[in-house]
Amino acid sequence: MNIPTIDLALTGANIVKLRKAAGLSVADIQIVFGFNSPQSIYKWQSGAALPTVDNLIVLAALFGVRIDDILVTTHS
């Protein structure tokens, strides 16, 4: 069976690319989410963690893309 798996590192790199293409800084995203520090955003960008589904919805709106355009999957 061909089951998709989210590639954390590639998804993180994609978040960086999409953020820059949208003309947003990490600080801009931090303000939108109301985070006290940018640590979560840096974890997303480095591939150490994935945004939660509700945060993915907000990121997709900020970037003007679909959630599927943020996540990078591989198939095994």
Residue pairs with C-beta under 8 A, 6 or more apart in sequence:
2 75
2 76
3 75
3 76
4 73
4 74
4 75
5 73
5 74
5 75
5 76
6 50
6 71
6 72
6 73
7 47
7 72
7 73
7 74
8 47
8 48
8 49
8 50
9 47
10 47
10 72
11 44
11 47
11 50
11 70
11 71
11 72
12 44
12 45
12 46
12 47
12 48
13 45
13 47
13 72
14 70
14 71
14 72
15 44
15 45
15 51
15 59
15 70
16 45
18 59
18 63
18 65
18 69
18 70
19 25
19 26
19 29
19 45
19 63
21 63
22 62
22 63
22 64
24 62
26 38
26 41
26 42
26 45
27 38
29 38
29 41
29 59
29 62
30 37
30 38
30 41
32 58
32 62
33 40
33 41
33 55
33 58
35 41
40 49
40 51
43 49
44 50
44 51
50 56
51 59
56 67
56 70
56 71
57 67
59 70
60 66
60 67
60 69
60 70
63 69
63 70
